Amino acid sequence: MTMTHTSSVARATSLAQLSQPDPATTAVPWPRWGLIALLLLAFGVVPWVGNDYWLSAILVPLLVFSLAALGLNILTGYTGQLSVGSAAFMAIGAFASYNFALRVPELPLLVSITLGGVISASAGVVFGLPSLRIKGFYLIASTLTAQFFVQWLFVKVSWFSNDSASGVISAPKLNIAGVSFDSPAGRYVLTLSIVVVLTWLAHNLVKSQTGRQWVAVRDMDTAAEAMGISILHTKLQAFAISSFYLGVAGALWAFAYLGTVEPHGFDLNRSFQILFIAIIGGLGSIAGNFLGAAFIVLFPVLLSQVAGGALAGIVDEGNLENLQKIIFGSLIIFFLIKEPEGLARLLRSLHERCRSWPLRD
């Protein structure tokens, strides 16, 4: 009886500790008033002052990449399950949302996108089953299988693209409650609204006991199981939620950004791009996804401006893409070795230094 009682108390104490703040999941410091001001700026000012290029070619993909990286971060950064099949689940979400909108036209657009995310979540659970037996590089190989299988399926089965000879799908009209969101500003506001809601939900999840269980499984799954955490439930839950986010991101990529998409648009390069965003921004950080996406989207623009100015005559247009890949690769190595928590950690360090200023010896 004494041993049983002691074990029960230890388990209860361990589970209670899961609800305490964890430095690994601490968000980038941001005052509440600053967040409110940023949202007011994003919703109330940017749609009116932003030109079509910035709204359509910069801000919308930045938001979609942030959402996709957030989905991957839930799985890899918080739960420790490695994956390189992110683009596959984006493709599932995009094609599923397209077919719901096409074959059930009375469904509201947001419902079609949500159902696309649900289908992607279901696929995530299926492809997440091997994580119960394997981990590390073997799990990467399993998710890589999902990447190639899903892309092959959408190419070979023409039903998913409504029997299109090219396999390309076209986005439906972006109408919600009689309001059209087909303009650049409308697509931006629609994407921003969905990203804000899902980011808020993710923030609450990682701060809840569910998030603590993800972190416990990531840090040491054997100890987590000894504390009474169901490894089966936790891992599959993370795969499902991660895939849901990726599926919604895929639908927004097809509907709000490109307007049309084909299976090859969600290839392995896209998966690596999302992984790079998560690494550069910071694994185990929500704000890091936005920082990494901003870097990935804005850096090529900055590089092209520098190449046209300071590097004019030194770097030609044809070598810009190669230079970009070299810099991205170098940054990935730098962050993996020197700062695994990415830009989010650098921002936290800067915030701590500013709070302790002036520095003393």
VMD Tcl script that draws the C-alpha trace (Angstrom):
set ca {
  {0.00 0.00 0.00}
  {2.82 2.40 0.88}
  {4.58 1.85 -2.43}
  {1.32 2.27 -4.35}
  {0.51 5.47 -2.48}
  {4.02 6.83 -3.08}
  {3.78 6.00 -6.77}
  {0.41 7.75 -7.05}
  {1.74 10.85 -5.31}
  {4.81 10.92 -7.57}
  {2.66 10.57 -10.67}
  {0.30 13.34 -9.51}
  {3.27 15.60 -8.74}
  {4.81 14.93 -12.16}
  {1.55 15.65 -13.97}
  {1.12 18.85 -11.97}
  {4.59 19.97 -13.05}
  {3.47 19.68 -16.68}
  {1.16 22.64 -16.14}
  {4.03 24.88 -15.00}
  {5.78 27.25 -17.43}
  {8.51 25.64 -19.50}
  {11.38 27.81 -20.78}
  {11.43 25.79 -23.99}
  {7.93 26.95 -24.84}
  {8.27 30.55 -23.70}
  {7.11 32.90 -26.42}
  {9.07 35.89 -27.66}
  {8.44 38.70 -25.15}
  {5.79 41.00 -26.54}
  {3.76 43.48 -24.45}
  {0.00 43.17 -24.75}
  {-0.35 46.71 -25.97}
  {2.24 46.03 -28.66}
  {0.37 42.99 -29.90}
  {-2.89 44.94 -30.02}
  {-1.19 47.76 -31.92}
  {0.30 45.26 -34.38}
  {-3.11 43.68 -35.03}
  {-4.73 47.08 -35.49}
  {-2.00 47.98 -37.96}
  {-2.34 44.67 -39.83}
  {-6.14 44.82 -40.08}
  {-6.85 48.54 -40.16}
  {-3.95 50.13 -42.03}
  {-2.12 47.63 -44.24}
  {-5.14 46.69 -46.44}
  {-5.66 50.37 -47.25}
  {-2.09 51.52 -47.81}
  {-0.48 48.36 -49.20}
  {-0.19 48.05 -52.96}
  {-1.23 44.96 -54.88}
  {2.34 43.64 -55.14}
  {3.02 43.73 -51.42}
  {-0.38 42.35 -50.48}
  {-0.43 39.52 -53.03}
  {3.23 38.60 -53.52}
  {4.74 39.34 -50.09}
  {2.26 39.42 -47.22}
  {-0.09 36.59 -48.24}
  {2.71 34.02 -48.81}
  {4.42 35.23 -45.63}
  {1.27 34.49 -43.64}
  {0.72 31.12 -45.30}
  {4.32 30.07 -44.71}
  {3.99 31.16 -41.07}
  {0.91 28.97 -40.64}
  {2.56 26.00 -42.33}
  {5.71 26.38 -40.19}
  {3.50 26.60 -37.11}
  {1.95 23.27 -38.05}
  {5.37 21.69 -38.48}
  {6.60 23.27 -35.25}
  {3.79 21.64 -33.28}
  {5.02 18.27 -34.50}
  {8.78 18.79 -34.56}
  {9.50 21.68 -32.22}
  {7.09 20.78 -29.42}
  {6.65 17.00 -29.78}
  {10.04 16.09 -31.22}
  {8.72 14.07 -34.19}
  {10.87 14.73 -37.27}
  {9.06 15.21 -40.56}
  {9.91 16.23 -44.11}
  {6.43 15.62 -45.52}
  {4.85 18.98 -44.74}
  {4.06 19.79 -48.37}
  {2.17 16.50 -48.74}
  {-0.32 17.52 -46.05}
  {-0.58 20.98 -47.60}
  {-1.49 19.28 -50.88}
  {-4.11 17.13 -49.17}
  {-5.68 20.20 -47.60}
  {-5.67 22.13 -50.88}
  {-7.16 19.35 -53.02}
  {-9.67 18.29 -50.35}
  {-10.90 21.88 -49.89}
  {-11.14 22.26 -53.66}
  {-13.26 19.11 -54.01}
  {-15.55 20.07 -51.13}
  {-16.12 23.49 -52.71}
  {-16.61 21.93 -56.16}
  {-18.83 18.95 -55.34}
  {-20.81 20.47 -52.46}
  {-21.28 24.05 -53.69}
  {-23.72 24.94 -50.91}
  {-20.93 24.60 -48.36}
  {-19.54 27.95 -47.14}
  {-15.94 28.60 -48.13}
  {-14.63 28.53 -44.56}
  {-16.31 25.17 -43.99}
  {-14.67 23.75 -47.12}
  {-11.27 24.95 -45.92}
  {-11.89 23.54 -42.45}
  {-12.96 20.17 -43.86}
  {-9.85 20.16 -46.02}
  {-7.84 20.58 -42.84}
  {-9.76 17.72 -41.21}
  {-8.99 15.40 -44.14}
  {-5.34 16.39 -43.88}
  {-5.44 15.69 -40.13}
  {-6.84 12.21 -40.81}
  {-4.01 11.53 -43.26}
  {-1.55 12.82 -40.68}
  {-2.78 10.26 -38.17}
  {-2.32 7.45 -40.73}
  {1.20 8.48 -41.65}
  {1.96 9.18 -37.99}
  {1.35 5.58 -36.93}
  {4.98 4.54 -37.63}
  {6.10 7.10 -35.02}
  {4.86 4.69 -32.35}
  {7.64 2.26 -33.29}
  {10.34 4.31 -34.97}
  {11.96 7.69 -34.44}
  {14.74 9.91 -35.73}
  {15.95 9.35 -39.27}
  {13.68 6.34 -39.69}
  {10.66 8.55 -39.00}
  {12.00 11.05 -41.54}
  {12.02 8.23 -44.11}
  {8.41 7.42 -43.21}
  {7.24 11.01 -43.72}
  {9.26 11.16 -46.91}
  {7.13 8.25 -48.14}
  {4.04 10.34 -47.49}
  {5.52 13.17 -49.54}
  {6.10 11.04 -52.64}
  {2.94 8.96 -52.29}
  {0.57 11.91 -51.98}
  {2.14 13.73 -54.92}
  {1.96 10.54 -57.04}
  {-1.68 9.98 -56.04}
  {-2.84 13.43 -57.10}
  {-1.01 13.12 -60.42}
  {-2.31 9.64 -61.28}
  {-5.92 9.95 -60.06}
  {-7.48 12.71 -62.13}
  {-10.69 12.73 -60.06}
  {-8.98 14.89 -57.45}
  {-8.39 17.62 -60.04}
  {-11.86 17.24 -61.58}
  {-10.41 15.23 -64.50}
  {-8.22 18.12 -65.58}
  {-5.74 16.99 -68.23}
  {-2.98 19.06 -66.66}
  {-3.86 18.16 -63.08}
  {-4.23 21.85 -62.21}
  {-7.03 23.01 -59.91}
  {-8.46 26.53 -59.89}
  {-9.61 28.25 -56.72}
  {-13.34 28.92 -56.27}
  {-14.66 32.43 -55.75}
  {-13.63 33.72 -52.35}
  {-17.09 34.72 -51.15}
  {-18.04 34.59 -47.48}
  {-21.54 35.59 -46.35}
  {-22.05 37.48 -49.60}
  {-18.80 39.43 -49.25}
  {-16.16 38.97 -51.95}
  {-12.52 38.51 -50.93}
  {-11.15 38.13 -54.47}
  {-9.25 41.43 -54.45}
  {-5.62 41.55 -53.23}
  {-6.71 43.31 -50.04}
  {-9.55 40.82 -49.57}
  {-7.26 37.79 -49.94}
  {-4.84 39.36 -47.47}
  {-7.55 40.04 -44.88}
  {-9.01 36.54 -45.29}
  {-5.60 34.91 -44.87}
  {-4.65 37.15 -41.95}
  {-7.93 36.42 -40.14}
  {-7.51 32.65 -40.42}
  {-3.84 32.79 -39.41}
  {-4.58 34.97 -36.36}
  {-7.34 32.64 -35.13}
  {-5.26 29.48 -35.61}
  {-2.19 31.10 -34.01}
  {-4.27 32.05 -30.98}
  {-5.53 28.46 -30.72}
  {-1.97 27.11 -31.03}
  {-0.77 29.50 -28.33}
  {-3.46 28.24 -25.95}
  {-2.65 24.63 -26.83}
  {1.07 24.84 -26.13}
  {0.39 26.64 -22.83}
  {-2.10 23.99 -21.75}
  {-1.46 20.54 -20.31}
  {-1.62 19.21 -23.87}
  {1.42 21.30 -24.76}
  {3.24 20.14 -21.63}
  {2.59 16.55 -22.64}
  {4.03 17.25 -26.11}
  {7.17 18.68 -24.53}
  {7.45 15.76 -22.11}
  {7.28 13.27 -25.00}
  {9.82 15.32 -26.92}
  {12.31 15.48 -24.04}
  {12.03 11.85 -22.88}
  {9.15 9.69 -24.00}
  {10.03 6.84 -21.62}
  {9.83 9.11 -18.58}
  {6.63 10.69 -19.95}
  {5.02 7.26 -20.23}
  {6.09 6.45 -16.68}
  {4.29 9.60 -15.53}
  {1.07 8.31 -17.06}
  {1.14 10.13 -20.40}
  {-0.21 8.07 -23.28}
  {2.52 8.09 -25.93}
  {0.09 6.73 -28.53}
  {-2.47 9.46 -27.93}
  {0.06 12.29 -27.61}
  {2.02 11.52 -30.77}
  {-1.03 10.91 -32.96}
  {-2.69 14.02 -31.54}
  {0.36 16.07 -32.51}
  {0.38 14.56 -36.00}
  {-3.34 15.33 -36.41}
  {-3.15 18.95 -35.23}
  {0.04 19.59 -37.18}
  {-1.48 18.15 -40.36}
  {-4.66 20.18 -39.84}
  {-2.65 23.40 -39.75}
  {-0.67 22.33 -42.81}
  {-3.88 21.40 -44.65}
  {-5.42 24.81 -44.00}
  {-2.15 26.44 -45.08}
  {-2.26 24.42 -48.30}
  {-5.82 25.53 -49.00}
  {-4.85 29.17 -48.45}
  {-1.79 28.72 -50.66}
  {-4.01 27.49 -53.48}
  {-7.03 29.73 -52.94}
  {-5.68 33.03 -51.57}
  {-2.17 33.16 -53.02}
  {-1.81 31.31 -56.33}
  {-5.46 30.98 -57.32}
  {-4.47 27.78 -59.07}
  {-2.15 24.95 -58.11}
  {-0.90 21.56 -59.27}
  {0.50 18.60 -57.31}
  {4.08 19.50 -58.25}
  {3.58 22.79 -56.45}
  {3.74 20.83 -53.19}
  {6.96 18.95 -53.85}
  {9.86 18.05 -51.57}
  {11.44 21.48 -52.03}
  {8.34 23.03 -50.45}
  {8.68 20.69 -47.47}
  {12.31 21.68 -46.98}
  {11.37 25.34 -47.31}
  {8.90 25.00 -44.45}
  {11.47 23.11 -42.40}
  {14.02 25.87 -42.98}
  {11.49 28.47 -41.81}
  {10.93 26.55 -38.58}
  {14.67 26.12 -37.96}
  {15.64 29.71 -38.73}
  {12.69 31.11 -36.79}
  {13.16 28.79 -33.84}
  {11.89 25.31 -33.02}
  {9.49 25.33 -30.09}
  {8.45 28.94 -30.65}
  {5.22 30.34 -32.08}
  {6.56 33.79 -32.88}
  {9.59 32.19 -34.49}
  {7.43 30.88 -37.33}
  {6.57 34.44 -38.35}
  {10.18 35.57 -38.00}
  {11.43 32.67 -40.13}
  {8.73 33.20 -42.76}
  {9.51 36.91 -42.92}
  {13.18 36.10 -43.47}
  {12.47 33.51 -46.19}
  {10.05 35.79 -48.05}
  {11.81 39.13 -47.64}
  {15.41 38.01 -48.03}
  {15.16 37.32 -51.81}
  {13.60 40.77 -52.26}
  {16.43 42.38 -50.30}
  {19.04 40.33 -52.15}
  {17.67 41.38 -55.55}
  {17.76 45.02 -54.45}
  {21.36 44.71 -53.25}
  {22.35 42.87 -56.43}
  {20.87 45.68 -58.47}
  {22.70 48.27 -56.42}
  {25.86 47.55 -54.46}
  {26.57 44.25 -56.25}
  {25.68 45.47 -59.71}
  {28.21 44.11 -62.18}
  {29.58 41.65 -59.60}
  {26.64 39.23 -59.30}
  {24.53 38.70 -62.39}
  {20.84 37.82 -62.40}
  {21.48 34.17 -63.20}
  {23.57 33.63 -60.05}
  {21.18 35.29 -57.63}
  {19.28 32.08 -56.92}
  {22.52 30.16 -56.33}
  {23.76 32.89 -53.99}
  {20.46 32.73 -52.13}
  {20.78 28.97 -51.65}
  {24.35 29.34 -50.40}
  {23.30 31.93 -47.82}
  {20.28 29.88 -46.72}
  {22.44 26.78 -46.30}
  {25.01 28.70 -44.30}
  {22.32 30.11 -42.04}
  {20.82 26.67 -41.43}
  {24.24 25.37 -40.34}
  {24.79 28.44 -38.17}
  {21.46 28.15 -36.37}
  {21.77 24.39 -35.87}
  {25.22 24.77 -34.29}
  {25.23 28.17 -32.58}
  {21.59 29.00 -31.93}
  {19.21 26.02 -32.25}
  {16.33 28.17 -30.99}
  {16.72 30.48 -34.00}
  {15.68 34.09 -34.40}
  {13.16 33.79 -31.58}
  {15.96 33.14 -29.11}
  {18.02 36.02 -30.49}
  {15.04 38.32 -30.02}
  {14.53 37.10 -26.46}
  {18.21 37.71 -25.71}
  {17.94 41.23 -27.10}
  {14.86 41.84 -24.97}
  {16.67 40.65 -21.83}
  {19.66 42.87 -22.58}
  {17.42 45.88 -23.09}
  {15.67 45.22 -19.77}
  {19.00 45.07 -17.92}
  {20.46 48.14 -19.63}
  {22.80 49.79 -18.83}
  {24.92 46.67 -18.56}
  {27.22 46.43 -15.58}
  {30.45 44.54 -15.16}
}
mol new
graphics top color blue
foreach p $ca { graphics top sphere $p radius 0.5 }
foreach p [lrange $ca 0 end-1] q [lrange $ca 1 end] { graphics top cylinder $p $q radius 0.2 }
display resetview
